[in-house]
Amino acid sequence: MAENTQNPFKDLSKRILEAPPSLKKKVMEDVAVAKLIMDLASLFTVNTQQMLASLFKTNKKDK
């Protein structure tokens, strides 16, 4: 069983080939969409958190 396995570290010295332009374009579009979704989610969650914090904020009076 061990004789049939390949050592993945031997593949590190091989030349890395360039990805096709269509694949590059698809990956970049996917990254852009993911970044947009993360930015929108961050925008709404930050504002919601601040809004809820201001709603439940109580003023402590010094006695």
N, C-alpha and C positions, 0 to 999 in steps of 0.2 A: 504494500500500500504506500509506503514512504518513497519508493523508487519512482512512482508516477507523478509525484507532486513537483511543481516547479518553484524555484526560489524567486519570489517577486523582487528581491533586491538586485538580482542580476539584470533585470529589465531597466533599472535606473540609469545605467550607462548608455542605453540605446538612444538614438536620435529621436527627438520629439517632432512629430509631423504637424504641419499647419492644419488648422480646422477649416472646413469648407466655408466660404462666405455666407451661404444660406444658413448654416448652423450658427455662425457668429451673430448674424442678424437676429435670429430667433432667440438666442440666449440674451442678447442685449435688450430686446423688447420685453422678455420675461422679467429681467432685472428691473427695468424701468417701471413696469406695472407693479411689481412687488414693492419697490421704493415708494411709489405713489400711495399704495394701500397702507403702508406703514406710516407715512407722513399724515395721511388723513386720520388714521386711528389714533395717532399720537395727539393730533390737534383736538379731537373730540374728547379723548379721555382726560387730557390735562385740563381742559375747560370744565368738564363735568366734575372733576375732583375739586377744583377750586370753588365752583359754584356750590357744591354740597358742603364743603368746609365752611363757606361763609353763611350758609343757611343754618347750620347747627352750632355756630360759634356763639358762645355765651360770654357775656361781659362779667368779669369778677370784680366786685366792688370791694375796696379796702375797708375793713371795719376797724 
